[in-house]
Amino acid sequence: MLTKLKQQVQALLTTEARTAHKLHLTPNRISALGIILAILAALAYTQWQQNTLYLLAAVILLLASGFCDVLDGAVARQYQQSTPFGGFLDSLLDRYADAIIYIAIILGTLCEVLWGLIAIVGSLLVSYSRARAEAAGTKMESIGLAERPERLIILSVATIIAYLWQPQTTMNWTIILLAVLSNLTVIQRAYYAYRKLKK
């Protein structure tokens, strides 16, 4: 749902893209920076019991990783650096980032293992369903309730709430919500692909 908004935001990031270009940050390097920030966010999630301030650190790092996901596309478009491999790499690293964050939340005992695993499966299948449908010739952009930007926002807001009130309860219910929404998105995309490909 927010994918189109992401593209509009990319178009507005001319100053940031120019700065990144001056720093010799190519889209692939920005994508690599994004996965590093996601790993650091994951580590913060696993350490929250030592100090709940780690939850705030996790949010900051998570949002910074998400910003890199927007910035790499802005740089690629503004400086004509889009490549098929770049798109592949960006998508691949996004999947790793998603999985790493969920695994960290599970390891940090912030959610029940079963719901965490269901959320991981749903998250990965949201991406796979789009890739497979588009390989068959059906555009899947903005189809579904919870694409990656929506899931990132939900998780970030919930983590801030968790810092203020009952971390495990808040995060567990959030992961349940994400598990349901992501798998509903897969079902939506499967039905949409069925209708389009049937024609």
N, C-alpha and C positions, 0 to 999 in steps of 0.2 A: 504493500500500500504506500509506503514511504519511498519506494525506489525512484519514482518520478521526482519527488522532492529532493532526493539525493543528487540527481542530475542537475536540478536547478541550483542547488547549493554549489556544486562543482563549477558551474558557470560563473558564480559570484566570487570564487576564490582566486581572482586574477593576481592580487597582491601577494597572497600566500604562495601561489604557484611560481610567481616571479622570484620571490625570495628563495624558495626551494631550488629553483633552477640555478640561481647565482651561487648557491652552496654546493652545486654539482650533485644534487639529489635527483637521480633518475626515478621514474615511476617504480622500477623494480627495487631500487634501494629503499624507497619509501615503503613499499610493501614489506620488505624485510624488516624495516624499523617497526612496522605495525605488529608483526608477529613477536618481535622481541618485547615490545610493550605489553602484549597480551600474556606472554610468559611471566613477566614481572607482576602483572595483575593477578595471575593465577597463584603465584607464590604468596602474594599478599593475602589472598583468600584463605590459604592454608595456615596462615599465622595469626588469624584474628583472635584466637583464644589467649594469646600472649598479651595482646593489646587491641582493643576494638578500633583504634586509630588505623589499623591495617585495612579495615573496611573502607575508610575514606581514601586511603592510598589506592586500593583496588579500583574504586570508582574513577579516580583521576587517570590512572593508567589505562583502564578500560576505555574511557572516553577518548584518551589520546590515541589509542590504537584504532578506534573507530574513525577519528579524524584523519589518520593516515590512509585509511581505506577510501576516504573521499578525496584527499589531496592527491593521491597517486593518479587517479583518473583525471583530475583537473590539470595536472602537469602534462600528462600524456596528450590531452586534447589541445592544450594551449601551445605546446611546442612540437606537435605532430610526432610524438614518440610512442604512439599506440602500435603495438605489435601483437600478433596472435599468441606468441609465447607469453608476453606480458599479461594478457588477459587470463591465460591459463594459470600462470603463477599466482596472480592476485587471487583468483578463485580458490586455488589449492591452499594457499596460506590462510585464507579466511576460514576454511573448513578446519584446519589445524587449530586456529585461534579459538573457534567455537568449542571444539572438543576439549581443548586444554582448560578452558575456563570452567566448563561443567565438571570435568574430572577433579579440578581443584576444589570446587564447591562440595563435591562428594567427599573428597579426602579430608576436607576441613570440618566434616560432620555438620555442615550447614543444611543438608537435606537428606532425605531417605535415599538409600542407594538405588532402589527400584525406580523411583521417580526421576532420579538423576540420569539413569541409563535410558529411560524412555524419552527424556528431553534430548539427550545426545542423539538418539536414533532419529527423532523427529527433525532435529536441526539439520542433520546430514541429509536426510531424505528430502527436505524442502529444496535444498540446492540440487540434489541429484534429479529430482522430478523436473525441475526447470531445464537442466542441461539435457536430459533425455528427450523431453518434449521438443526443445528447440532443435535438437539434432534431427528430429523427425519432421521439422518444418513448422512447428507451432510456437509462436511467441508466447512466453509465459511471464513476462515482466509485469509486476504489480498485481499478479493474481494470487489471492490468498490473504488471510488475516495477519499472519506473522512472518514477514520476511526478516532478513537479518537486521535492518535498521530498527524495526519495531521491537525485536527481541533484545537488542542492545539497550534501547531506551527503558524498557520494562525492567531489565536486570539492574541498570544503573540507579533508577529511582528506588527500587526495592532495597538495594544495598545501602543507600543513604538512610532509608527508613530503618533498616536493620541496625545501623550504627546507633540510632536513637532509641530503638525499642526492640527487645527480644530477637536477637540476630537469628537464632535457629528456627524459631517459629515463622518469622517473616520470610526468610530465604526458602524454607521448605515449601510454604504455600506459593511462593513465587515460582519455584521450579515446577511445582504441580501445574500451575497456570501455563507456564511455557511449554511443558510437555503436552498439555491438551491443545493449546493453540497451534503449536508447530505441527502436530499430527493432523489436526483439522485442516491446516494449510495444505498438507500433502494430499488429503482426500479431496479438497477443493481443486487442486491442480490436476489430480488424476481424473476427476469428473470433467473438468474443462478440456483436458487433452482428449478424453474419450469423445466428447461432442465435436471437437474440431477435426480430429483425425478420422472419425467415422465418415465425415463428408468426403 
